[in-house]
């Protein structure tokens, strides 16, 4: 939080960004930091009870928001808000309902390592490829009016039972769906910029430490994706597969889970039905779960050696 306040918020001299810090930490460290920027007219600090779920405090803030857009930033990110303001004004940002903000070396960037903007024309291709990234705080700036309407009418309640991070891209899907109902295209623009990046002081970014947060994700995510509007029926499998490829079933990550004791046969079999939505995921996970760690480490060394020889 100190990095975010000192490096991103305090240097800001512009007009379009305002900042609301929602603090539910158990100590007063953040409050003391925020006292250094109380002179900033665009800055508000609010203390929240630590018993309040993080998502609940954020959604309540969205419902109360009077600004045209909101950005769930989080202390895992940093930004040069002065340069971002210039960029957003130059591109006439108010034309868009959703602004996706990403780093220039993102794998989603069509011109890798180059700053650029890309208006998303085919949203049914865009959603599966970007769904995972849109679950992260800081990934999107969203027009407040449409988001508030969906929260206030209760349309987003069905995604909230699991208190997990993908309600945000689900919200974007709901916005797209409501726009389609009235015959308009949701304007989404992806921005790849060096003015936005990760906060290196944020040490812990993973939410997948044990069965509760990893294996059950297959069950919960499948269920929540099925809740998306019927307009997305043709791409729901693609969303699930893309999310798994990004977060859950890469070889490197599964090996990490195996070595840390999370990937166990009993868990994989317990959630077989949910894992087998993508068949190869189940068999690969089952294979890794039954293999001794020592054998897997040697097998991994052989694969890496083979790759070096091929090069």
Secondary structure, DSSP 4 states (H G I P E B T S, - for coil): -HHIIIIIITT---SS--EEEEE--SSSHHHHHHGGGTT-TTEEEEE--TTS-HHHHHHHHHHH--SSEEE---TTEEE-HHHHHHHHHHTTGGG-SEEEEEETT-TT-SSTTS-EEEE---HHHHHHHHHHHHTSTTSEEEEHHHHHHHHHTTTTGGG-TT--TTHHHHHHHHHHHHHHHTT----EEEEEETTEEE-TT--------STTTTHHHHHHHHHHHHTS-GGGGGGHHHHHHHHIIIII--HHHHHHHHHTT---HHHHHHTHHHHTTSHHHHHHHHHHHHS-HHHHHHHHHHHHHHHHHH-
